[in-house]
């Protein structure tokens, strides 16, 4: 039986971060993955979607970036040039270069600190001092009548298509749905977004959702909000388009249907009952130290509480530190979120209502990006909204829409993480004319008024 100090199941961003950290402290590590080392982010999610958003923005502005070039650029970004499946050898080489044992196979628990790993039909038993579960997530496929009669897209097809669809219907108006909707709309594809909430990206601030919706509509996206799909009729529409029946009695048509309604955790094959863990609702209970059982930690999407690559990096290292005996716990009140549409949206912390539900004497202040120096010089609209704890004079939330907000949000992330007072934030110099300058002005206003 092979033995390692740590066995990492899943080699996406969380698993890679855990492996590299543990190897940096001379722990013996085996990392197991059944598919692509590197996970979804570099091949089917973050990197290809952002590459396509960049290409679409240049094309939309009149630049020389036709779809053929955008597709080739995307393929370069995901190591898929002239091949059908991405090449993950760089990720494997990086892990092996760090001294980890790389195993391409399926891992399952055989008992506490014991794993069975199947590779090409052969099974080996591994003993682990600790296990880090970092299996990522997969696109949710709804139990929708008629859906099994077509081949719907998930984020894999949405970020990987080498041809433009004749038309596209996106089920789900969260970050994945709105980003890919804008990409294809800017390349002239008729796009419809069907979303059951009244606002796209509805977990964000309502102002951010409205600015984002306006941007999508300007690009030609049809938004069907407050309704959900109830049935799919394959090729029953004009020119062979699929017909999607909606909950309000209406229909929508498209030649391709992209599913962006959420993510599921691939837990079934892990045999978690062997370690006394029974998933409920497709998830496992994770304590405040990221543990799910004695000697077993969760990282990345399994750990939650949100699904982001940067959070996966953080929890991956945090799980490795705990597995190595460090007395540490994750700080999860300052998780940055960003949607890379035009306009961008970004946020951190609590909405006003969420803060008040926690018993915080909170107040909200807002600045209009359009009347800021950044708004003037870029002809941009948007908002900056902060949520402040009046009693403690501390920032507890920030929400933005506009140019470069995915960068500007990090001052607020740091302010919440380091518990920085309003007086210090207001006494901080911000470069002119940036969006951060507009944020600084709002922080000065908060310091004076509160």
N, C-alpha and C positions, 0 to 999 in steps of 0.2 A: 504494500500500500504506500502510495506517495503521500508525503506530508509537507504542508506549507504553513507558514505563520498565518497567512491570510489568503483566502480564495475569493476572488471577485467574480461574481456572475453577471455578465453584461459588460461590454467594452465600448459603450457610448461615452459621452462626456463625463458622466459621474464615475463610471468604472475606470476610465483612463486617468482621471484626476486622483482617484483612490490608489490606483496602482503606482503611479509615478511618485506620489507622496510617500507611500509605504516603502518603496524601493529606495527613496532618498534617505530613509532611516534604517536601511540594511535589513529590512524584513524580507523573508522569502515569500514570493507572491506568485500565484497562478491566476491568470485571468481567462475566463471561458466565455465564448460567445458563439451562438449558433448561426449567425449570419455575417453582417459586415462589422469589422472592427472600426470603431469611430462612431457607430450608431447612426441615427437618423439625421442629426444636425448637419454634418458635412455633405451628405449625399442626397437626402430627400426633404430637407426642411430649411434650416436657417440659411446656409450658404447659397444653395440654388435659388431660393426665393428672393434673397436680397440681391443676387446678381441679376435676376430677371427684373426686379423693381428698378434697379439702376438703368438697365437697358431700356425699359419702358419709359422711364423719365426722360432719357436722352431722345428717344424716338418721338415722344410726345412734344418735346420742345423743338422738333424739326431737325434733330441731328441725324447723322448717318448710322443708324442702328436698326436695320431691318430684322425681322424675326430670324432669318437664317443666321445672321451674326449673333443675335441674342442667344439662340439655341447652342451655337458653337461655343460661345463664351461660357454659358452655363455648364456645358459638357467639360470644358477645361477646368472650371472651378470644382467639379465633383469627380475628377479623374475618370471620365467616361468618354474620352475622345476616340471615335471610330470603333467603339465596342458597345455592347448592349447593357452590360452590368458594370457598375463602378468598381474601380480597382482600389482595394484598401491596403495595399502592401506598405504604404508609408506609415499607416497607423500601427500595423504589425511590427514593422522595423523599429519604430519609436519605442514600443513596449519591450521588445526583445533587447534593444539597445540599452534600456534601463535595467536589464537583468531579470525581467519577469519571464515566467513560463507561459507561453501563449498556446491555448488549446481551442481549436475550432470544433465545437460540439455542443451537445445538449446536456445541461447539468440538472440533477434532481437530488433532493435530500434523501439519504438512506437512514438518517438518524441524526442526533445532535453532533455537529461538527464532522459529519460524514456525508460525502457526496458521491454519487455515481455519475460519471460523465461518459456519454455515448458519442463516439466519433466513427463515422463510416461503418456503422454496424457493430463495432467493437466497444466494450464498456470497460472503464477503469475506475477503481475506487480511490478516492482521495480523502485524506484526513486533514482537517483545517483547524488551526488554532482559533480562527475567527472567520466568519463569512460576511461579505458585503454584498447585498442584493441590489443590483443596479441594472435591472432588465429593461428599463425604458418603458415605452408605451406604443400602442398601435392605433391606427385610425378606427374609430367606432363605426360599425356598419349597422344601421337600424333594421329592425324587423318590420319592413315596410312592404305591403303587398305590391307585387310586380317588380320589385327591385332586383330579384334574382333572375329576371328575364333579360337584363341588360348587364353590361360590364361597367359599373360606375367607377369614376375616378376617386382615388384618395389623394392625399398630399403627394404620394409618389408619382402618380401620373400628372398631377397638377404642376409639379415642379420639374418633371422630367420629359414632358412631351416635346418631340422634335417638329411637330406640325401644329398649326393653329386649328382649333376646333371651329366648325361652322357657326356654332352658338354654344353657350355654356350656361347651365343653371348651377348655382352654388347653394347647397343646403348648409346653412350656418353662417352667421355674420360675425363670428369672432375674429381674432387676429389672422388666422390662416385664411379664412374665407374672404375677408376684405382685402388682404394683400394680393391674393391671386386674382380676385375679381378685378382689381385695378390694373394688374399686369395685362390681362387679356383684353380688357376694355380699351386700354391705350394702344393695343395693336389691332383695333377695329373689330374685335369679336363682340357680337351682341351678348351681353351678360346680364343675368337676373340673379339676385341674391334673395333667398327665402329664409327668413329668420323669425322665430316664434316670439321674440320680444319686440317692444316698441322702439328700441334703439339698437343700431348696430354696435358691436363691441360693448354690450350693455353692462359689463362689470366695471367699466371705466366711468369717469364723471360724465353726467348727461351733456355738459357743454362740449366735451371732447367728442362724444358720440355724434352730436349735431354737426360739428365742423367736419368730422370724417364723412358723415352721410352727404353733406353738401359737396365735398370733394369727389366722392364717388359718382354722384348724380351729374356733376359737371363733366365727368369723363364718359358719361353715357350709360352708367350702370342703372338698371331698374331695380329698385328696392321694394320687396314685398315683405313688409314688416307686420308683426303681430299675427302671422299665420304660419302653419306648419304643413308639410307634405303629408298626405294621407294615402296616396296610391300612385304608382307609376304605371303608365300604359306604354309599353315598348313600341317605338316607331309608329305611333298612332297619330302623329301630328303632321303638319305640312312638311313636305320634302323629307319625310322619314324621321322627323324629330320626335323625341320622346315627349309624352304628355304627362305632366305632374299635376295631380289633383290636390287642391289645397283645402285647408280646414274651413275657409269662408265660402266654399262652394265654387270658387273660380279655379282656373287652371293656368299653368305656365308651360312653355315648350322650350326644349333645347336639344341639340344633338349629342351633347355630353353632359353628364351630371356629376358634379364634384361633391363628395361628402366631406364636410368640415364641421361636424356636429359634436366633436369631442374625441377623447382618447380613452382607450381601455388598457389595463395592465395585463401583460401576458403571464399570469401566475399559475395557470392550471397544470403545466408540465413540471412544476418545481417540486411537487409532492410535499407541500408545506405541512400537512398533518403529521409528517414524520418528525417534526420539531415542535409539535403541539400548537401549530398555528392554523386557524381556519379562516380563510378570507370571507368577508361579509360585504355584499354589495360590490364585489369586484376589487376590494381594497383590503389592506391589512392594517391593523392598529399599530401605530408608530408612537413611541413615547417621546418625552422631551429631550431624550438623548439619541434619538433615531434608532432605537432598538425595537426589534419585533419579537425577539426571543433571546434566551441566554446565548451569548456569543454570536448573535446574528444582528447585523445592522442594515438599515435601508438607506439608499442614496438615490438622488435623481427623482424621476417621476414617481417611483414607488414611495419615496419619503414625503413628497409634496412639500408644503401645502399648495404650491402652484407648479406649473410645468414650464420651466425656462432652462435654457442651456446654462446660463450663468448661475442659476440656483443649483443645477446639477453639479457644476464644478465645485461649488461651495460645500454642498452636502457630501460630495464624494471625499473631499479632503477631510471634512469633519468626521465622517464615519471612520476613515483610516486612522485619524488621531485617536479616536475612542477605542478602536480595536487594538491600538498599540499602548493603551493604558493611560492616555492623557485625561485629566479631569476637566473636560470642556463640554459646552453645550452650544447648540446653534442659536444664533440671534436672528429671528425671522420676522421682525417688525419693520425691516427696511429693505424689502425686496423690490428692486426696480423693475418696471414693466414698460415695454415700448412696442409700438406698432409702426412699421416703417413705410406707411402709406404716404401720400401727399394729400393733406398735411399729415405729418407725423403726430402721434400722440404718445405721451409718456406719463407715468405716475409712480408714486410710492406712498405707502402708508394708508391711512384711513380716510374715507369720505366723512363728511360732516355728520351724517346720520349714524355711521358706524362708531365714530368717536363718542357721540352722545350716548349711544347704547352701552358703551363701556363706562359710563359715568363721568366722562371728561367734560368739563365746562369749555366746550369748543366753539370757535367762531370761524367763519369763512371769509376770506378777502380775495378779490379777483381783479386782475389787470387785463386790459384789452391789448392784444398784440398789435392789432392794426394801427393803433395810435402810439405805439412805441417806436423808438428809432429803428429797431430791427424791422418792424412792420413797414415803416416808410420806405426804407432803402431796398426792401425785397418785394414790396407790394403784396405783403402777406397778411392773412387774417389768423385769428386764433385767440387763445386765452391762457393766462396763468392763474391758477387758483391754489391758495394755500389754506390749510386747516391748522389752527393754532390752539393749543391748550392755554387758555387765559391765566389760569391759576399758576401754572409752572412757567409760562412764557416760553414754551417750547413748540417747535413744529411737530405735528403728528401726521400730516399728509400733504401731498402736493400733486397737482394734476395740470397737465399742459397739453396744448395742441398748437402746432405751428412749426416754423422752420427750426431744425436742429434741436428739438426738445429732447430727443433721445440722448443727447450729450448734456444738455443743461440740467436734466433731472438729477444728476449725480451730486450736485451740491446739496440738494435736499435729502438724498440718500445718506450722505455723510452727516448732515445735521441731525437726522433722526438717530443714526447709529451711534454717534458720539455724544448725543444729548447736549447739543450746542444751544446756548441761549439766544433769544432774539437780539439782545444787545450786541453780541458778537457778530451775528449774521448781518445786522444792520451796519456794523462798523467795518464791513469787508468791502474792498474795492473791486468793482467789476468792470471789465474792458468795455469800451464804447466802440461801435454800437452793436451789441450782441443781445441775444435773448436773455442771457444771464444778467445783463444790465437791467432789463425790464424786471426780472425776478428780484434783483437787488433793491430796486426802487420800491417794489411791493413789500419787501421785508422791512425797509425803513418805515414805510407807512404803518405796518403792523406794530413795529416797536414804539412808534409815537402814539398811536391811537389806543394801544392796549396796555 
